[in-house]
Amino acid sequence: MRQFSGRGLQCALLAAALIWAAPAPAADLRIGLSTDSSAIDPHFHALAPNFAVLTHIFQPLVDFDAAQRPIPALAVAWKTIDPLTWEFELRRGVKWHDGSDFTADDVKFSLERAADVPNSPASFATYTRQISGIQVLDSHTVRLSTARPHPRMPVDLANVLIVSKKHGEGASTEDYNGGRAAIGTGPYRFVAWQRGDRLLLEKNPAHWGAAPAWDKVEIRYLTNDGARVAALLAGKVQLIDAVPPADLSQLKQNKDIRLASTASNRVIYLHMDTGRETRSPFVTDRAGNPLEKNPLRDPRVRGAISRAINREAIVARVLEGQGMPAGQFLPDSFFGASRKLGPPKHDPEGARKLLADAGYPNGFGITLHAPSNRYVNGERIAEAVAEMLGRVDIQTAVETMPANLFFSRGAQLEFSFLLAGWSASTGDVSSPLRALVASFDPKKGAGIANRGRYANPALDSVLDKALETLDDGAREKLLIEASEIAMQDHAVIPILFNVNTWAMRDGLNYEPRADDRTLAMSVRPPKG
């Protein structure tokens, strides 16, 4: 196992860059990703791109297949002992990258650590706070207690990666980022990481599962769309995610390139500051003077913003058809989504009337913040939204910044109005409901990404009941009710669902995933 820090890390990356300057050997894979990782610590930031990258090194108890169906990982079986008790049988014979045995003590340590990492921009508490007790029955059996029934325990724990207690005790996030604590059970071992540049991995020959096809994997962070496509065409990488819509036609005509697409579970949405009654930052009158009263607290204003947006035009013009207009958190084929919540109609006149009814006949000014390197054409989506809002007299400036800075500032509630995305990591609407619009409550793990501090006791009551309901049919009805409450109150404003598209060369194959993860383990080399 190689570990690097400081100058050693720089040297390792330079050496790798020189070694891999030539075309990749047959057993090596180079991937170009559209989004940087904010940490190697798997419990630092509940962010989909982090999880996707880190599952090469670490693994959860329960995993998902490409269609987001739960499958065994470090746990081979799970069951309820009673409505308040879950038991997980752990996989035997699993080794950590340092050769030591994986045991139930590692699971207990990981579940206790995940909710309490200092300075986390988005805590994993939403997946673990329901656990009131952890009992190690033997070296490979763990029993989890809850204060209330929690039927979604297995899919919640699919979002928590398990770390080594031996290397994790006393370890900081920087210890993971530098590699000292980055000891996992996954199919690849950590070699080196340079934030904003690349992550280097090597095959774990002792992995318990199927042997990876690739000896070395280089994950390059190519957040610029043009640079990512250019790297693919030049053979500097063999696979890229988030293919820019503008390049689809060109790539389809290239005989050396193969594309793979699927509908995404990610919604792109607008979050608004509804927590502050007065002096919301970046909200002004038409002359640019700060407004004393926060207009975003009025559901009529939020409804006006929604009506002003032409979702169909954004999908057609900005994404060139590579998306679907959204009126809720997930497409209605997902568990807990409502068939009543179609995309809202584009209605500028209705938007102006709502603004006038709310006391803003002349509109107001606002700044829309968005990440510059996170979502497919995210900046252009923000600009399109701003232009549409301007047509109903909401003068909207757009300010973008790197994703790491955006999420850090958003977690500190520095914005009034922001564009973001959410991938339903549990495969149903409980994930966005709990994270985005449940009232912020760190003790419950609720509202971990509620950057507008929206709060609605009626929604909370229905959601809490849903999360404790064991019967699937009854639970889905409650989740649908909670979704409808959130959308009718414009808790957030959904804009569109992404379509995930990958492009690859050299005869590679990749099964597209609804969760948008790009996994080296799932990249298949050419036959023969």
C-alpha positions in Angstrom: 0.0 0.0 0.0 1.4 3.4 -1.0 0.5 6.5 0.9 1.4 10.1 -0.1 1.3 13.5 1.4 2.8 16.9 0.6 5.7 16.7 -1.8 5.4 12.9 -2.0 1.9 13.3 -3.4 3.0 15.8 -6.0 5.9 13.5 -7.1 3.6 10.5 -7.3 1.2 12.4 -9.5 4.0 13.7 -11.7 5.4 10.2 -12.1 2.0 8.8 -13.0 1.4 11.6 -15.5 4.7 10.8 -17.2 4.1 7.1 -17.2 0.5 7.5 -18.6 1.4 10.2 -21.2 1.5 7.4 -23.8 -1.7 5.5 -24.8 -3.1 3.4 -21.9 -1.9 -0.2 -21.8 -4.7 -2.7 -22.3 -5.1 -3.3 -18.6 -5.3 0.4 -17.6 -8.3 2.6 -17.7 -8.6 6.4 -17.9 -11.9 8.1 -17.0 -12.8 11.8 -17.4 -15.4 13.0 -14.9 -17.4 16.2 -15.1 -17.3 16.8 -11.4 -14.4 17.1 -8.9 -14.4 15.1 -5.6 -14.5 17.3 -2.5 -12.8 14.7 -0.2 -11.6 11.1 0.0 -13.1 10.9 3.5 -16.2 8.9 2.7 -18.2 10.5 5.6 -17.2 14.1 5.0 -19.8 15.3 2.4 -23.0 13.5 1.3 -22.5 14.3 -2.3 -23.3 11.9 -5.2 -20.0 12.5 -7.1 -18.0 11.7 -3.9 -19.9 8.5 -3.3 -19.5 7.3 -6.9 -15.7 7.8 -6.8 -15.2 6.5 -3.3 -17.0 3.2 -4.0 -13.9 2.1 -5.9 -12.0 2.2 -2.5 -14.7 1.6 0.1 -18.0 -0.3 0.1 -21.4 -0.1 1.9 -23.3 -2.9 3.5 -26.0 -2.8 0.8 -25.4 -1.6 -2.8 -27.5 -0.8 -5.8 -27.5 -2.2 -9.2 -27.7 0.0 -12.3 -31.5 0.2 -12.0 -31.2 1.1 -8.3 -32.4 -2.2 -6.9 -30.7 -3.1 -3.6 -28.1 -5.9 -3.7 -25.8 -7.5 -1.1 -22.3 -5.9 -0.6 -20.5 -6.1 2.7 -23.7 -7.6 4.2 -25.0 -10.8 2.6 -28.4 -10.7 4.3 -30.6 -8.5 6.5 -33.9 -8.9 8.3 -36.2 -7.4 10.9 -36.2 -9.1 14.3 -39.2 -6.9 15.3 -40.4 -3.4 14.1 -37.6 -1.7 16.0 -34.7 -4.1 15.3 -32.7 -4.9 12.2 -30.1 -7.6 11.9 -27.3 -7.6 9.3 -25.3 -10.7 8.5 -21.9 -9.6 7.2 -19.8 -11.2 4.5 -17.0 -13.4 5.7 -13.5 -13.6 4.3 -13.4 -9.9 3.4 -10.0 -8.2 3.9 -9.1 -4.6 4.2 -6.4 -3.3 1.9 -3.8 -3.8 4.5 -4.7 -7.5 4.8 -6.6 -7.3 8.1 -10.0 -8.8 8.6 -13.3 -6.9 8.1 -15.5 -7.4 11.1 -18.7 -6.1 12.8 -16.5 -3.7 14.9 -15.7 -1.8 11.6 -19.4 -1.5 10.9 -20.2 -0.2 14.3 -17.4 2.3 14.1 -18.4 3.5 10.7 -22.1 4.0 11.6 -21.1 6.0 14.7 -18.6 8.1 12.8 -20.7 8.9 9.7 -23.0 11.5 11.4 -20.3 13.4 13.2 -17.5 14.4 10.9 -16.4 18.0 11.7 -17.2 20.7 9.2 -19.3 18.5 6.9 -21.1 20.6 4.2 -23.9 17.9 4.1 -23.9 15.3 6.9 -24.6 11.6 6.5 -26.8 12.0 9.6 -29.9 11.6 7.4 -29.0 8.0 6.9 -27.9 7.1 10.4 -29.7 9.2 13.0 -32.6 6.8 13.1 -30.2 4.2 14.7 -30.6 4.4 18.5 -28.3 1.4 19.3 -25.7 -0.8 17.6 -25.0 -4.2 19.1 -22.2 -6.5 17.8 -23.6 -10.0 18.3 -20.5 -11.7 16.9 -17.6 -10.9 14.5 -20.0 -10.9 11.5 -23.4 -10.0 12.9 -24.7 -6.6 13.7 -28.0 -5.7 15.3 -29.4 -2.1 14.9 -32.1 -0.7 17.1 -34.4 2.3 16.3 -36.7 4.3 18.5 -39.4 4.1 15.8 -40.0 1.6 13.0 -37.7 2.4 10.1 -38.5 0.3 7.0 -35.9 2.0 4.7 -32.9 0.9 6.8 -31.2 -1.2 4.1 -31.4 1.5 1.4 -30.4 4.2 3.9 -27.3 2.2 4.7 -26.5 1.7 1.0 -25.4 5.4 1.3 -22.9 4.9 4.1 -19.5 3.5 3.1 -17.7 1.3 5.7 -14.2 2.3 6.9 -11.6 0.5 8.9 -11.8 1.0 12.6 -8.1 0.3 12.9 -7.2 3.2 10.5 -10.2 5.4 11.2 -9.9 5.9 15.0 -8.6 9.3 15.6 -8.2 10.0 11.8 -9.2 13.3 10.4 -10.7 14.1 7.0 -7.2 15.1 5.9 -5.8 11.7 7.0 -8.2 10.2 4.5 -7.5 12.8 1.8 -3.8 12.2 2.1 -4.2 8.4 1.9 -3.1 7.5 5.4 -6.6 6.4 6.5 -7.9 5.5 3.0 -7.9 1.8 3.6 -11.0 0.1 2.2 -12.4 -3.2 1.1 -13.1 -2.2 -2.4 -11.8 -3.5 -5.7 -9.3 -0.7 -6.0 -6.7 0.7 -3.6 -5.9 4.3 -3.1 -2.6 5.5 -4.7 -2.8 9.3 -4.8 -5.3 12.2 -5.0 -4.9 15.7 -6.2 -8.0 17.9 -5.6 -9.3 19.3 -8.9 -6.9 17.1 -11.0 -7.0 13.4 -10.6 -7.3 10.3 -8.4 -5.0 7.3 -9.0 -6.1 3.8 -8.1 -4.6 0.3 -8.5 -6.3 -3.1 -8.5 -6.9 -4.8 -5.2 -5.8 -8.4 -5.9 -7.4 -9.6 -2.6 -10.9 -8.2 -3.3 -13.6 -10.6 -2.3 -15.7 -10.1 -5.4 -15.1 -10.4 -9.1 -11.6 -9.4 -10.1 -11.5 -6.0 -11.7 -10.7 -5.9 -15.4 -8.3 -3.0 -15.0 -4.9 -3.0 -13.2 -4.7 0.8 -12.9 -7.4 3.4 -13.0 -6.8 7.1 -13.5 -9.9 9.3 -12.8 -9.3 12.8 -14.2 -11.5 15.7 -13.2 -12.3 17.4 -16.5 -15.0 19.9 -15.4 -14.8 21.9 -18.7 -17.1 20.3 -21.2 -14.9 21.0 -24.2 -11.8 19.7 -22.5 -13.6 16.5 -21.5 -14.8 15.8 -25.0 -11.4 16.8 -26.5 -9.6 14.4 -24.1 -11.9 11.5 -25.2 -11.4 12.3 -28.9 -7.6 12.5 -28.5 -7.5 9.2 -26.6 -6.2 10.8 -23.4 -9.2 9.2 -21.6 -11.3 6.3 -22.8 -14.6 7.1 -21.1 -16.3 10.3 -20.1 -19.6 11.0 -18.2 -22.0 13.9 -18.7 -21.6 14.2 -22.4 -22.5 17.8 -23.4 -25.7 17.9 -25.4 -24.1 20.1 -28.0 -21.5 17.4 -28.8 -23.9 14.4 -29.1 -24.4 14.7 -32.8 -20.7 14.9 -33.5 -20.0 11.9 -31.2 -22.8 9.8 -32.7 -21.2 10.1 -36.1 -17.7 9.1 -34.9 -17.2 5.4 -35.6 -14.6 5.1 -32.8 -17.1 6.4 -30.1 -19.9 4.5 -28.4 -22.7 6.2 -26.4 -24.8 4.9 -23.5 -27.8 6.8 -22.0 -30.5 6.3 -19.4 -33.0 8.4 -17.5 -31.6 9.9 -14.4 -32.9 10.0 -10.8 -31.5 13.5 -10.5 -33.7 16.6 -10.4 -32.4 20.0 -11.1 -34.3 22.5 -8.9 -34.3 25.9 -7.4 -34.0 26.4 -3.7 -35.2 29.7 -2.0 -34.5 31.3 1.3 -37.8 30.9 3.3 -36.1 30.9 6.7 -35.3 34.6 7.0 -38.2 37.0 7.5 -36.1 40.1 6.8 -33.0 41.1 4.9 -32.4 38.0 2.8 -29.1 38.5 1.2 -29.1 39.2 -2.6 -32.7 40.3 -2.6 -33.3 44.0 -3.6 -35.9 46.3 -4.9 -35.7 47.3 -8.6 -33.2 50.1 -7.8 -30.8 47.6 -6.2 -31.6 48.6 -2.5 -31.9 45.7 0.0 -35.5 44.7 0.7 -36.5 44.7 4.4 -39.1 42.1 3.9 -38.2 38.7 2.3 -40.5 38.1 -0.6 -39.4 34.4 -0.9 -41.4 33.5 2.2 -44.6 34.2 0.3 -45.8 31.0 -1.5 -47.4 33.3 -4.1 -44.0 34.7 -5.0 -42.5 31.1 -5.2 -45.5 30.1 -7.4 -44.8 33.1 -9.6 -41.2 32.0 -10.1 -42.3 28.5 -11.0 -44.9 29.8 -13.5 -42.4 32.1 -15.2 -40.1 29.2 -16.1 -40.6 27.5 -19.5 -39.2 24.1 -18.7 -39.9 22.6 -22.1 -37.9 25.4 -23.7 -34.9 24.8 -21.4 -34.9 21.1 -22.1 -35.2 21.7 -25.9 -32.8 24.6 -26.3 -30.3 24.3 -23.4 -30.1 20.5 -23.2 -31.0 19.8 -26.8 -33.7 17.3 -25.7 -31.4 15.5 -23.2 -33.7 15.9 -20.2 -37.4 15.9 -19.1 -39.4 18.8 -17.7 -40.0 18.2 -13.9 -42.9 19.0 -11.6 -41.7 17.0 -8.6 -38.7 15.3 -7.1 -38.7 12.2 -9.3 -40.4 10.9 -12.4 -43.8 9.4 -11.6 -42.4 5.8 -12.2 -40.4 6.0 -8.9 -41.8 4.9 -5.6 -43.6 7.7 -3.8 -43.9 10.1 -6.8 -47.3 11.5 -7.6 -49.0 11.0 -10.9 -50.8 14.3 -10.3 -47.7 16.4 -10.3 -46.8 17.1 -13.9 -44.5 19.9 -15.0 -46.2 23.3 -14.2 -47.5 25.2 -17.2 -45.4 28.2 -18.4 -47.7 31.1 -17.5 -46.0 34.5 -17.5 -49.3 36.4 -17.0 -50.3 34.2 -14.1 -46.8 34.8 -12.6 -47.3 38.6 -12.8 -50.7 38.4 -11.2 -49.3 36.3 -8.3 -46.5 38.9 -7.8 -49.0 41.7 -7.8 -51.3 39.8 -5.3 -48.2 39.3 -3.1 -47.5 43.1 -3.1 -44.8 43.1 -5.8 -46.5 44.6 -8.9 -43.2 45.9 -10.1 -41.2 42.8 -9.2 -37.9 42.9 -7.3 -34.2 42.0 -7.8 -32.4 38.8 -6.9 -29.2 36.9 -7.5 -29.3 33.2 -8.6 -26.2 31.3 -7.4 -25.2 28.1 -9.1 -22.2 25.8 -9.4 -20.0 26.2 -12.5 -18.8 22.7 -12.8 -21.4 20.3 -11.5 -24.4 19.7 -13.8 -24.8 19.2 -17.5 -25.1 22.8 -18.9 -25.9 24.0 -15.4 -24.6 27.5 -16.0 -26.8 27.8 -19.1 -29.8 26.5 -17.3 -29.3 29.2 -14.6 -28.9 31.9 -17.3 -32.1 30.7 -19.0 -34.0 30.8 -15.7 -32.7 34.3 -15.0 -33.8 35.5 -18.5 -37.3 34.0 -18.0 -37.7 35.6 -14.6 -36.7 39.0 -16.0 -39.7 38.8 -18.3 -42.0 38.9 -15.3 -40.0 41.8 -13.7 -37.9 39.7 -11.3 -34.5 41.1 -12.3 -32.2 38.2 -11.8 -28.4 38.2 -11.9 -26.5 34.9 -12.1 -23.3 34.2 -10.1 -21.5 30.9 -10.5 -18.6 29.4 -8.7 -16.8 26.0 -8.4 -19.0 23.3 -6.9 -16.9 22.9 -3.7 -17.2 26.6 -2.9 -20.8 26.7 -3.9 -21.9 23.8 -1.6 -19.7 25.1 1.3 -21.3 28.6 1.1 -24.7 27.2 0.5 -24.4 25.1 3.7 -23.6 28.4 5.5 -26.9 29.9 4.2 -25.1 32.6 2.3 -27.5 32.6 -0.6 -31.1 33.6 -1.2 -31.8 31.8 -4.4 -29.8 28.9 -5.8 -29.8 26.2 -8.5 -28.8 22.7 -7.5 -29.5 19.1 -8.1 -30.4 16.1 -6.0 -30.0 12.4 -6.9 -32.4 10.2 -5.0 -29.9 7.9 -3.4 -32.5 5.6 -1.9 -34.3 5.2 -5.2 -37.5 6.8 -3.9 -38.8 10.2 -2.9 -37.9 9.8 0.8 -34.4 10.9 -0.1 -35.2 14.4 -1.4 -38.1 14.9 1.0 -35.9 14.2 4.0 -32.8 16.1 2.7 -34.3 19.1 0.9 -37.6 20.1 2.5 -37.9 18.5 5.9 -37.5 21.0 8.6 -33.8 21.3 9.5 -33.1 19.1 12.5 -29.6 17.8 12.9 -30.7 15.5 15.7 -33.1 13.7 13.4 -30.8 13.9 10.4 -33.5 15.9 8.7 -33.0 18.8 6.2 -29.3 18.1 5.7 -29.4 20.0 2.4 -32.3 22.3 3.2 -30.3 25.4 2.3 -33.4 27.6 2.3 -34.5 26.4 5.7 -38.0 25.7 4.4 -40.3 24.4 7.3 -43.8 23.1 7.1 -45.2 21.2 10.1 -47.9 19.5 8.0 -45.3 18.1 5.6 -43.0 17.0 8.5 -45.9 15.2 10.1 -46.8 13.2 7.0 -43.2 12.4 6.2 -42.4 11.3 9.7 -45.3 8.9 9.5 -44.3 7.6 6.1 -40.8 6.9 7.3 -42.2 4.7 10.2 -44.7 2.8 8.1 -43.7 -0.8 7.4 -46.4 -1.6 4.8 -45.1 -0.6 1.4 -48.5 0.4 0.0 -49.4 2.6 3.0 -45.9 4.1 3.0 -46.1 5.0 -0.7 -49.4 6.8 -0.2 -47.9 8.9 2.6 -44.8 9.7 0.5 -47.1 10.8 -2.4 -49.1 13.0 0.0 -45.8 14.6 1.3 -44.6 15.2 -2.2 -47.9 16.9 -3.1 -47.7 19.1 0.0 -44.2 20.2 -0.9 -45.0 20.9 -4.5 -48.2 22.8 -3.8 -46.4 25.0 -1.3 -43.4 25.4 -3.8 -41.0 24.3 -1.1 -38.5 24.0 -3.9 -39.1 24.5 -7.7 -38.2 21.5 -9.8 -37.0 22.4 -13.3 -36.0 19.2 -15.1 -34.7 15.6 -14.8 -31.4 14.8 -16.4 -30.7 12.1 -18.9 -27.3 10.6 -18.2 -25.1 9.9 -21.2 -21.6 8.4 -21.3 -19.2 8.2 -24.3 -16.4 5.7 -24.6 -13.8 4.5 -27.1 -11.5 1.5 -27.7 -14.4 -0.9 -27.9 -15.4 -0.4 -24.3 -18.9 -1.1 -22.9 -20.6 0.6 -20.0 -24.1 -0.1 -18.6 -25.7 3.3 -18.0 -26.9 3.9 -14.4 -29.9 5.9 -13.1 -27.8 7.1 -10.2 -25.2 8.7 -12.6 -22.3 6.8 -11.1 -19.3 6.1 -13.3 -17.7 2.9 -12.0 -14.5 1.4 -13.4 -15.7 -2.0 -12.1 -18.6 -1.8 -14.6 -16.5 -0.8 -17.6 -16.1 -3.9 -19.8 -13.1 -4.2 -22.1 -13.6 -5.3 -25.7 -14.5 -8.9 -26.2 -11.5 -11.1 -26.9 
